[in-house]
Amino acid sequence: MMQPLFILTCMRSYSSVVSAMLGQHPQMYGLPELNPFLADTLGGIIQKLQNSRPQGLSGLLRTVAELEYQEQTAKTVHQAHAWFAKHAHWPMHDFFAYLGKKVGARILIEKSPTTAIDERRLAQLHHQFPDACCLHLVRHPRPTCASICELQQKTSILTSRRAGIPADPEQLWLRINSNILRFTAQLPPDRTLVIQGEQLLSQPELYLPQITEWLDLRTDAIAIAAMQHPEQSPYACLGPPNAPFGHDPNFLNHPHFEKRPTKAFRLEGPLEWQPPGNSGFSKATIKVARMLGYQ
């Protein structure tokens, strides 16, 4: 089995569009969110998602519908439920081996933000895929936290105490990125790469070749051009009613890529989503953000 590529990231950090872009490279295959390390087996993962956020099942169901039954419809999603019941005992490594056989000699890309929320999940990633490469996808904490706060006002997904997710956007950003930095520091240098999402989306012709070269994949113009069409992913649209998501809904509704000019954000200054008079980001957040190249 080809070793997968794991995109480790905080939510609201462009992971949907970036993973779909990379997945259009001829030698890669972008998956929707599988939430692969919530439990030890497929059955455990599905049970946990059913109990906490059923919409998180969409990625798993759409993947099996697409690769096992060749289309994503309400009928094939129903069949996918039965498929998972039959293979509930599988650890995630076995599931990835199955997916690898389906996609051929291509690198699977997985990007679930749930992976880095808990260091135990990162340890499970390393245990099951000790030779995998990890791309640390980052975004400046100010727009990330503002986006998380906006989402929190619309949904309870990111405030679930049962899921162990901090309600404060800054603490969420800090915890996830700190977990990733500690984890990737233990990996061989050639198996981890940090990319600022803002830079990648503003200069894809510069950063996409860097990623593919790091992975020892094609860097020719045809491959780079293909990656600028994430809308061609089979998962870059809303799925059937019984499995509609798998990526960020905003991306699913508007999957076409357009270059995004880089906006300047400051680490200093009060936080717009906090009450007036707040003192801004903590010293710990500023320290981690500067380690990641932000000012």
C-alpha positions as CSV (number, residue, x, y, z in Angstrom):
1,M,0.0,0.0,0.0
2,M,1.2,3.5,-0.8
3,Q,1.7,5.5,2.4
4,P,-1.0,8.1,2.8
5,L,-0.6,11.8,3.2
6,F,-2.3,13.3,6.3
7,I,-3.1,17.0,6.3
8,L,-2.9,18.0,10.0
9,T,-4.8,21.2,10.6
10,C,-7.2,23.3,12.7
11,M,-10.7,23.6,11.3
12,R,-11.4,26.7,9.1
13,S,-7.9,26.5,7.7
14,Y,-8.6,25.8,4.0
15,S,-8.2,22.0,4.4
16,S,-11.2,21.2,2.2
17,V,-10.0,23.2,-0.9
18,V,-6.3,22.3,-0.3
19,S,-7.0,18.5,0.0
20,A,-9.2,18.6,-3.1
21,M,-6.6,20.5,-5.0
22,L,-3.8,18.0,-4.1
23,G,-6.2,15.2,-4.9
24,Q,-6.4,16.2,-8.5
25,H,-2.7,15.5,-9.0
26,P,-2.4,12.4,-11.2
27,Q,-0.6,10.5,-8.5
28,M,-2.8,11.4,-5.5
29,Y,-6.4,10.8,-4.5
30,G,-8.2,13.3,-2.1
31,L,-10.6,11.8,0.4
32,P,-13.4,13.6,2.2
33,E,-13.1,13.7,6.0
34,L,-13.0,10.2,7.4
35,N,-12.4,11.1,11.1
36,P,-10.1,8.0,11.1
37,F,-8.7,8.1,14.7
38,L,-11.8,8.6,16.8
39,A,-11.7,4.9,17.8
40,D,-9.7,1.7,17.1
41,T,-12.1,0.2,14.6
42,L,-14.5,1.3,11.8
43,G,-17.4,0.2,14.0
44,G,-16.1,2.3,16.9
45,I,-15.6,5.4,14.7
46,I,-19.1,5.1,13.3
47,Q,-20.7,4.6,16.7
48,K,-18.9,7.6,18.1
49,L,-20.0,9.8,15.2
50,Q,-23.5,8.6,15.5
51,N,-23.6,9.5,19.1
52,S,-21.9,12.9,18.8
53,R,-22.3,14.4,15.3
54,P,-24.0,12.1,12.7
55,Q,-23.1,14.6,9.9
56,G,-19.5,13.5,10.4
57,L,-20.4,10.1,8.8
58,S,-20.8,11.7,5.4
59,G,-17.2,11.3,4.3
60,L,-17.0,7.7,5.2
61,L,-20.3,6.9,3.5
62,R,-19.5,8.9,0.3
63,T,-16.1,7.3,0.0
64,V,-17.4,3.7,0.0
65,A,-20.4,4.7,-2.2
66,E,-18.0,6.1,-4.7
67,L,-15.3,3.5,-4.7
68,E,-17.3,0.3,-4.0
69,Y,-20.5,1.1,-5.9
70,Q,-19.2,3.7,-8.4
71,E,-21.7,6.4,-7.6
72,Q,-22.9,8.5,-4.8
73,T,-26.7,8.2,-4.5
74,A,-29.1,7.6,-1.6
75,K,-29.2,4.0,-2.6
76,T,-25.4,3.5,-2.6
77,V,-25.1,5.3,0.7
78,H,-27.6,2.9,2.1
79,Q,-25.5,0.1,0.7
80,A,-22.4,1.7,2.3
81,H,-24.0,1.5,5.7
82,A,-24.4,-2.3,5.2
83,W,-20.8,-2.5,4.0
84,F,-19.5,-0.8,7.2
85,A,-21.6,-3.1,9.3
86,K,-19.9,-6.1,7.6
87,H,-16.4,-4.6,8.1
88,A,-16.9,-3.0,11.5
89,H,-14.0,-4.9,13.0
90,W,-11.5,-3.4,10.7
91,P,-8.8,-1.1,12.1
92,M,-8.3,2.0,10.0
93,H,-5.1,0.6,8.5
94,D,-7.1,-2.2,6.9
95,F,-9.6,0.4,5.6
96,F,-6.9,2.4,4.0
97,A,-5.5,-0.7,2.4
98,Y,-8.9,-1.4,0.9
99,L,-9.1,2.2,-0.4
100,G,-5.6,1.9,-1.8
101,K,-6.5,-1.1,-3.9
102,K,-9.5,0.8,-5.2
103,V,-7.5,3.9,-6.3
104,G,-4.4,2.1,-7.6
105,A,-0.9,3.5,-7.4
106,R,-2.0,6.9,-5.9
107,I,-1.4,8.5,-2.6
108,L,-4.5,8.8,-0.4
109,I,-5.0,12.2,1.2
110,E,-6.9,12.5,4.5
111,K,-7.6,15.8,6.2
112,S,-9.9,15.5,9.2
113,P,-9.4,18.4,11.7
114,T,-10.5,16.0,14.4
115,T,-7.2,14.1,14.2
116,A,-5.1,16.8,15.9
117,I,-7.5,17.8,18.6
118,D,-6.2,15.0,20.8
119,E,-2.6,13.9,21.0
120,R,-3.7,10.4,21.5
121,R,-5.2,10.4,18.0
122,L,-1.9,11.6,16.6
123,A,-0.2,8.8,18.4
124,Q,-2.7,6.4,16.8
125,L,-1.9,7.8,13.4
126,H,1.8,7.1,14.0
127,H,1.1,3.6,15.3
128,Q,-1.0,2.6,12.3
129,F,0.9,4.6,9.6
130,P,4.5,5.0,10.9
131,D,5.9,5.9,7.5
132,A,3.2,8.4,6.4
133,C,4.0,12.0,5.5
134,C,2.2,14.8,7.4
135,L,1.5,18.2,5.9
136,H,0.9,20.8,8.6
137,L,-1.6,23.2,7.0
138,V,-1.8,26.5,8.9
139,R,-3.8,29.8,8.8
140,H,-3.3,33.0,10.8
141,P,-5.0,32.7,14.1
142,R,-7.0,35.9,13.8
143,P,-9.1,35.0,10.7
144,T,-9.2,31.4,11.8
145,C,-10.7,32.2,15.2
146,A,-13.1,34.7,13.7
147,S,-14.3,32.0,11.3
148,I,-14.7,29.4,14.1
149,C,-16.6,31.9,16.2
150,E,-19.0,32.6,13.2
151,L,-19.5,28.9,12.8
152,Q,-20.2,28.4,16.5
153,Q,-23.0,30.9,16.2
154,K,-24.6,28.7,13.6
155,T,-24.0,25.3,14.9
156,S,-23.1,23.3,18.0
157,I,-20.5,21.2,16.2
158,L,-17.5,23.1,17.6
159,T,-18.8,23.5,21.2
160,S,-19.5,19.9,22.0
161,R,-18.2,19.2,25.5
162,R,-18.8,15.5,24.9
163,A,-16.3,15.7,22.0
164,G,-13.8,17.4,24.3
165,I,-13.5,20.4,22.0
166,P,-12.7,23.8,23.6
167,A,-15.4,26.3,23.2
168,D,-13.0,29.3,23.0
169,P,-11.7,29.6,19.4
170,E,-8.2,30.8,20.5
171,Q,-7.8,27.8,22.8
172,L,-8.9,25.5,19.9
173,W,-6.4,27.0,17.5
174,L,-3.6,27.0,20.1
175,R,-4.2,23.4,21.2
176,I,-4.4,21.9,17.7
177,N,-1.4,23.6,16.3
178,S,0.7,23.0,19.4
179,N,-0.3,19.3,19.3
180,I,0.8,19.1,15.6
181,L,4.1,20.9,16.3
182,R,5.0,18.5,19.1
183,F,4.0,15.5,17.0
184,T,5.8,16.5,13.8
185,A,8.9,17.4,15.8
186,Q,9.3,13.6,16.4
187,L,9.1,12.7,12.7
188,P,12.1,12.5,10.3
189,P,12.5,16.0,8.7
190,D,11.7,14.7,5.2
191,R,8.2,13.4,6.3
192,T,6.7,16.7,7.5
193,L,6.1,20.1,5.8
194,V,4.5,23.3,7.0
195,I,2.5,25.3,4.5
196,Q,0.6,28.6,5.1
197,G,-2.8,28.1,3.5
198,E,-3.0,31.8,2.6
199,Q,0.2,31.7,0.7
200,L,-0.7,28.5,-1.1
201,L,-4.1,29.9,-2.3
202,S,-2.5,33.2,-3.4
203,Q,0.5,31.6,-5.2
204,P,-0.4,28.0,-6.2
205,E,2.1,28.0,-9.0
206,L,4.8,28.4,-6.4
207,Y,3.6,26.2,-3.5
208,L,2.0,23.3,-5.3
209,P,5.3,22.3,-6.9
210,Q,7.0,22.5,-3.5
211,I,4.5,20.0,-2.0
212,T,4.7,17.6,-4.9
213,E,8.5,17.8,-5.0
214,W,8.6,17.1,-1.3
215,L,6.4,14.0,-2.0
216,D,8.7,12.9,-4.9
217,L,5.8,13.3,-7.3
218,R,5.4,14.9,-10.7
219,T,6.0,18.6,-10.8
220,D,5.3,19.2,-14.5
221,A,2.9,21.9,-15.8
222,I,0.1,19.4,-16.5
223,A,0.1,18.1,-13.0
224,I,0.2,21.6,-11.4
225,A,-2.6,22.8,-13.7
226,A,-4.8,19.8,-12.7
227,M,-4.5,20.6,-9.0
228,Q,-6.0,24.0,-9.7
229,H,-9.3,22.4,-10.5
230,P,-10.5,21.0,-7.1
231,E,-14.1,21.1,-8.5
232,Q,-13.3,17.9,-10.4
233,S,-13.0,15.8,-7.3
234,P,-15.9,13.4,-7.0
235,Y,-16.5,14.8,-3.4
236,A,-16.4,18.5,-4.4
237,C,-20.2,18.9,-4.3
238,L,-23.0,18.2,-1.9
239,G,-23.7,14.5,-1.6
240,P,-27.0,12.7,-1.5
241,P,-29.5,13.6,1.3
242,N,-28.3,10.8,3.6
243,A,-24.7,11.8,3.3
244,P,-24.5,15.4,2.2
245,F,-21.2,16.6,3.6
246,G,-17.6,15.3,4.0
247,H,-16.1,18.7,3.4
248,D,-16.8,22.3,4.5
249,P,-20.3,23.2,3.2
250,N,-18.9,26.5,1.8
251,F,-16.5,24.6,-0.4
252,L,-19.1,22.1,-1.4
253,N,-21.3,24.9,-2.7
254,H,-18.5,26.8,-4.4
255,P,-15.7,24.3,-5.2
256,H,-14.0,26.2,-8.1
257,F,-10.6,27.6,-7.2
258,E,-9.8,31.3,-7.6
259,K,-6.5,32.8,-6.5
260,R,-7.0,34.7,-3.2
261,P,-4.9,37.7,-2.4
262,T,-3.1,37.5,0.9
263,K,-4.6,39.8,3.5
264,A,-2.4,41.2,6.2
265,F,-3.5,40.3,9.8
266,R,-1.8,41.4,13.0
267,L,-1.2,39.2,16.1
268,E,-1.4,42.2,18.4
269,G,-4.6,44.1,19.2
270,P,-8.0,43.3,20.6
271,L,-10.0,40.3,19.3
272,E,-13.1,41.2,17.4
273,W,-15.1,38.2,18.6
274,Q,-14.4,38.9,22.3
275,P,-16.1,41.6,24.5
276,P,-14.7,45.2,24.0
277,G,-11.6,45.9,26.0
278,N,-10.1,42.4,25.8
279,S,-6.3,42.2,25.8
280,G,-5.9,40.2,22.6
281,F,-4.2,36.9,22.0
282,S,-2.3,35.2,24.8
283,K,1.5,35.1,24.8
284,A,1.3,31.4,24.1
285,T,-0.8,31.9,21.0
286,I,1.5,34.6,19.7
287,K,4.6,32.4,20.3
288,V,3.1,29.5,18.4
289,A,1.9,31.8,15.6
290,R,5.3,33.3,15.2
291,M,6.8,29.8,15.1
292,L,4.5,29.2,12.1
293,G,5.7,32.4,10.3
294,Y,3.0,34.9,11.3
295,Q,3.4,38.4,12.6
